[in-house]
Amino acid sequence: MHSAGIDQVKGKRVLIIGGGTGIGLCLAEKLIKLGATVVVASRDLEKLQLVVAKMGANASAYQLDASDEQAVIQFFSAVGEFDHLVATIRPDHLTAPFNKTTPSSSRGAFDAKFWGQYYLAHHCLNNISKNGSILFTSGIAAARGYRGFSSTAAINGAIESLTKSLAVELAPVRVNTVSPGFIERSAEDIERWDMVQNLGARIPAERLGTQAEAAEAYIYLLQNRYTTGTILTVDGGELSA
């Protein structure tokens, strides 16, 4: 069973969109250690090339703004065939009260996170292996209300609904989503921990999650061939409290 899971990663070609920083970057580094070939794409190509150069010959970089549908089409034309698509797109959170959030700012966040992932899934289908998978990213605001997170909640909820529909429509290609809770941006992220407590979060683990812990959830979903249509939550127990 363990080796079958490893075979879903070792020797496979994995595209990570939004992989220049944070969870996506951590995931890319872990996948290379597991024997995968990784293509990392983000908007900042110059910065990304410096990051990818440190990963070695099994990593390559592409510039991509996933909210630009034509750019997504051109991206898949350039990269060719692959096994797994992972989207770790994370726009800036809109944390204003609903009555002070402008429709244009909410639309911009939707364009980046929801429509970006939608475009990626829609236009990858001629390139992805029939035994491959698509892996989205949402977030726990879809399941619990936090002040100032109305737009983020709506975006995450839309992604999770899309996941379940596409798991049926695109089979045997698997479609899953990771829903991270509050993840630290860097070690000892005291500023974010204070923000989380001010939101009223109740995390039984009594700490933020690490990027490595979040990345492990993506790896599980890449490896497990019987898991599809699943929203895997990594939140330290926040939604259970």
C-alpha positions in Angstrom: 0.0 0.0 0.0 2.8 2.4 0.9 4.7 1.8 -2.3 1.6 2.2 -4.4 1.2 5.7 -3.0 4.8 6.6 -3.6 4.4 5.5 -7.2 1.8 8.2 -7.6 4.6 10.8 -7.0 7.9 9.2 -7.8 8.8 9.7 -11.5 5.6 11.8 -12.0 5.4 15.3 -13.4 3.6 17.7 -11.0 2.5 21.3 -11.8 2.2 23.6 -8.8 0.5 26.9 -9.5 1.3 29.5 -6.8 4.4 27.5 -5.8 6.8 30.3 -5.5 6.2 30.9 -1.8 4.5 29.4 1.3 2.8 26.1 1.2 3.3 25.7 -2.6 7.0 26.1 -2.3 7.3 23.8 0.7 5.2 21.2 -1.3 7.5 21.5 -4.3 10.6 20.8 -2.2 9.0 17.8 -0.6 7.9 16.3 -3.9 11.3 16.6 -5.4 12.7 14.7 -2.4 10.1 12.0 -3.2 11.3 11.7 -6.8 8.9 13.9 -8.7 9.6 16.3 -11.4 8.1 19.7 -10.5 7.0 22.6 -12.6 6.4 25.7 -10.5 4.4 28.7 -11.8 3.7 32.1 -10.4 3.4 35.7 -11.5 6.9 36.7 -10.4 9.2 34.8 -12.8 12.4 36.5 -11.7 11.9 35.6 -8.1 10.7 32.1 -9.0 13.7 31.3 -11.1 16.0 32.1 -8.1 13.9 29.8 -5.9 13.7 26.9 -8.4 17.4 27.1 -9.2 18.1 25.9 -5.6 15.9 22.8 -6.1 18.0 21.3 -8.9 17.4 19.8 -12.3 14.0 18.3 -11.4 12.4 21.7 -11.0 11.5 24.3 -13.7 9.8 27.7 -13.5 7.0 29.3 -15.6 5.4 32.7 -15.3 1.7 32.6 -15.0 -1.2 34.7 -13.8 -3.9 32.1 -13.4 -6.7 34.8 -13.4 -5.8 35.4 -17.1 -7.6 32.7 -19.0 -5.5 33.2 -22.2 -2.3 32.9 -20.2 -3.6 29.7 -18.7 -4.3 28.3 -22.2 -0.8 29.3 -23.4 0.8 27.8 -20.2 -0.6 24.3 -20.9 0.4 24.5 -24.5 3.9 25.2 -23.3 4.2 22.6 -20.5 2.7 19.6 -22.4 1.7 16.4 -20.6 1.8 16.0 -16.9 0.4 13.8 -14.1 -0.9 16.1 -11.3 -2.0 19.7 -11.1 -1.9 21.5 -7.7 -3.2 25.0 -7.2 -2.0 26.8 -4.1 -3.1 30.2 -5.2 -3.5 32.6 -2.3 -4.6 36.2 -3.0 -4.5 38.8 -0.3 -7.3 38.1 2.2 -10.1 40.6 2.3 -10.6 41.3 6.0 -12.9 44.3 5.9 -16.5 44.2 7.3 -19.0 43.2 4.6 -20.6 46.7 4.5 -17.2 48.2 3.8 -16.0 45.6 1.2 -16.2 46.9 -2.3 -17.7 44.6 -5.0 -14.6 45.3 -7.1 -12.2 44.0 -4.5 -14.3 40.9 -3.9 -14.4 40.3 -7.7 -10.7 40.6 -7.9 -10.2 38.0 -5.2 -12.6 35.7 -7.0 -10.8 36.2 -10.2 -7.5 35.2 -8.6 -8.5 32.3 -6.4 -11.7 30.8 -7.7 -11.6 31.6 -11.4 -7.9 31.0 -11.5 -8.4 27.4 -10.2 -11.4 27.0 -12.5 -9.4 28.0 -15.6 -6.6 25.7 -14.6 -8.9 22.7 -14.3 -10.8 23.5 -17.4 -7.8 23.9 -19.7 -5.6 21.2 -18.4 -7.8 18.3 -19.5 -6.0 17.6 -22.8 -2.7 17.4 -21.0 -3.3 15.5 -17.8 -2.8 11.8 -17.4 -6.0 9.7 -17.2 -4.6 8.4 -13.9 -3.7 11.8 -12.6 -5.3 14.3 -10.3 -6.3 17.9 -9.8 -5.8 19.4 -6.4 -7.4 22.7 -5.3 -6.9 24.9 -2.3 -9.8 26.4 -0.3 -9.7 27.3 3.4 -11.7 26.9 6.6 -13.6 30.2 6.3 -15.9 28.1 4.0 -17.1 26.2 7.0 -17.0 28.8 9.9 -17.9 32.5 10.0 -15.2 35.0 10.9 -15.7 38.7 11.0 -14.3 40.4 7.8 -14.0 37.1 5.9 -17.3 37.1 3.9 -15.6 37.2 0.5 -13.0 34.7 1.4 -15.7 32.4 2.7 -17.7 32.7 -0.5 -14.6 31.9 -2.6 -13.7 28.9 -0.6 -17.2 27.5 -0.6 -17.4 27.8 -4.4 -14.1 25.9 -4.7 -15.3 23.1 -2.5 -18.6 22.8 -4.4 -16.7 22.7 -7.7 -14.4 19.9 -6.3 -17.3 17.6 -5.6 -18.9 18.1 -9.1 -15.7 17.7 -11.0 -14.8 14.5 -9.1 -17.9 13.0 -10.7 -17.5 14.6 -14.1 -13.8 14.2 -14.7 -13.3 10.6 -13.3 -11.0 8.7 -13.5 -9.0 11.9 -13.0 -9.3 12.5 -9.3 -10.3 16.0 -7.9 -9.7 17.0 -4.3 -9.2 20.1 -2.2 -7.0 20.9 0.8 -8.7 23.3 3.2 -5.9 24.9 5.4 -6.7 26.4 8.7 -4.5 29.1 10.1 -1.0 28.5 8.9 2.1 30.4 9.9 3.9 32.5 7.2 7.2 31.9 8.9 8.5 30.3 12.1 7.2 31.8 15.3 4.6 33.9 13.4 3.5 35.9 16.5 1.7 38.6 14.5 -0.6 36.0 12.7 -1.2 34.2 16.0 -2.4 37.4 17.6 -4.6 38.1 14.6 -6.1 34.6 14.8 -6.9 35.0 18.5 -8.6 38.4 17.8 -10.8 36.7 15.3 -12.1 34.4 18.0 -10.5 31.2 16.7 -10.6 28.2 19.0 -7.7 25.9 18.0 -7.3 22.9 20.3 -3.7 22.5 19.1 -3.1 25.9 20.6 -0.8 27.0 17.8 -0.7 27.8 14.1 0.0 25.0 11.6 3.3 24.9 9.8 3.7 25.1 6.0 5.2 21.6 6.1 2.2 20.2 7.9 -0.1 21.7 5.3 2.1 20.4 2.5 1.8 16.8 3.9 -2.0 17.0 3.3 -1.5 17.7 -0.4 1.0 14.8 -0.6 -1.6 12.4 0.9 -4.2 13.4 -1.7 -1.7 13.0 -4.5 -0.7 9.5 -3.3 -4.1 8.0 -2.4 -5.7 6.7 -5.6 -9.1 6.0 -4.0 -9.6 9.5 -2.7 -11.6 11.9 -4.8 -14.2 14.5 -4.2 -12.7 15.1 -0.7 -12.1 18.3 1.2 -9.2 17.6 3.5 -9.1 20.0 6.4 -5.8 20.8 8.2 -6.8 23.1 11.0 -5.5 21.9 14.4 -9.1 21.1 15.3 -10.5 24.6 14.8 -13.6 23.4 13.1 -14.2 20.8 15.8 -13.9 23.2 18.8 
